[in-house]
Amino acid sequence: MLAKIFCFLFAWTSAVFLIWSIWLTLKKGINHVKKLHQIPCHACEFFTNDYRLKCTVHPIKACSEQAINCIDFEPKTAACNACQKGRRKLC
């Protein structure tokens, strides 16, 4: 009888800890994704859209969490480098 009660409590305790662990993991993941969506590089004038040199001002910080409050951020204009990717160069 005591073994059944112990197994019952152990099973429910394990289930509660499993659900709690999943909840904490999802909460941390959602917070991390929200923080990553604050990275402004894709909307910056200095972002080149090239994997070799992502940013001409801060190439190491580009597209990372360090770029969230970039002091050199400039909004894109119509003549920026990333906007001209599909155009042919006549050189």
C-alpha positions as CSV (number, residue, x, y, z in Angstrom):
1,M,0.0,0.0,0.0
2,L,2.8,2.4,0.9
3,A,4.6,1.6,-2.3
4,K,1.6,2.5,-4.4
5,I,1.2,5.9,-2.7
6,F,4.9,6.5,-3.2
7,C,4.8,5.6,-6.9
8,F,1.7,7.8,-7.3
9,L,3.3,10.8,-5.7
10,F,6.6,10.3,-7.6
11,A,4.7,10.1,-10.9
12,W,2.7,13.2,-10.3
13,T,5.8,15.1,-9.0
14,S,7.8,14.1,-12.1
15,A,4.9,15.2,-14.4
16,V,4.7,18.6,-12.7
17,F,8.4,19.1,-12.9
18,L,8.4,18.1,-16.6
19,I,5.6,20.6,-17.4
20,W,7.4,23.3,-15.3
21,S,10.6,22.7,-17.1
22,I,8.9,22.9,-20.6
23,W,7.2,26.2,-19.5
24,L,10.5,27.8,-18.4
25,T,12.3,26.7,-21.6
26,L,9.5,28.2,-23.8
27,K,9.5,31.4,-21.7
28,K,13.3,31.8,-22.1
29,G,13.1,31.0,-25.8
30,I,10.3,33.6,-26.4
31,N,12.3,36.3,-24.5
32,H,15.4,35.5,-26.5
33,V,13.5,35.7,-29.8
34,K,12.0,39.0,-28.8
35,K,15.5,40.3,-28.0
36,L,16.8,39.2,-31.4
37,H,14.0,41.0,-33.1
38,Q,15.4,44.3,-31.7
39,I,18.5,44.0,-33.8
40,P,18.2,46.9,-36.3
41,C,20.9,45.9,-38.9
42,H,18.5,44.9,-41.7
43,A,17.1,48.5,-41.7
44,C,20.4,50.3,-41.6
45,E,22.1,52.3,-44.4
46,F,25.4,50.6,-43.6
47,F,24.1,47.0,-43.9
48,T,25.4,45.5,-47.1
49,N,23.3,42.3,-47.3
50,D,26.5,40.4,-48.1
51,Y,27.7,37.6,-45.9
52,R,31.4,38.6,-46.3
53,L,30.9,42.1,-45.0
54,K,27.5,42.6,-43.3
55,C,28.2,46.2,-42.0
56,T,30.7,48.7,-43.3
57,V,31.0,50.5,-39.9
58,H,30.8,47.7,-37.4
59,P,31.5,44.4,-39.2
60,I,32.0,42.4,-36.0
61,K,28.9,43.6,-34.2
62,A,26.6,43.3,-37.2
63,C,23.5,41.1,-36.8
64,S,24.4,40.3,-33.2
65,E,23.0,41.4,-29.8
66,Q,25.7,44.0,-29.6
67,A,24.1,45.9,-32.4
68,I,20.8,46.5,-30.6
69,N,21.8,50.1,-29.5
70,C,24.2,50.9,-32.3
71,I,25.1,54.6,-32.2
72,D,25.9,54.6,-35.9
73,F,22.4,53.4,-37.0
74,E,21.1,55.3,-40.1
75,P,17.7,54.4,-41.6
76,K,17.9,53.0,-45.2
77,T,17.3,55.3,-48.1
78,A,16.3,54.4,-51.6
79,A,19.9,54.6,-52.8
80,C,21.5,52.3,-50.2
81,N,23.7,49.4,-51.2
82,A,21.3,46.7,-50.0
83,C,18.5,48.1,-52.2
84,Q,20.7,47.8,-55.3
85,K,21.4,44.1,-55.0
86,G,19.2,43.1,-58.0
87,R,20.5,45.8,-60.4
88,R,23.2,45.1,-63.0
89,K,26.4,47.0,-62.9
90,L,27.6,48.4,-66.2
91,C,31.3,48.5,-65.5
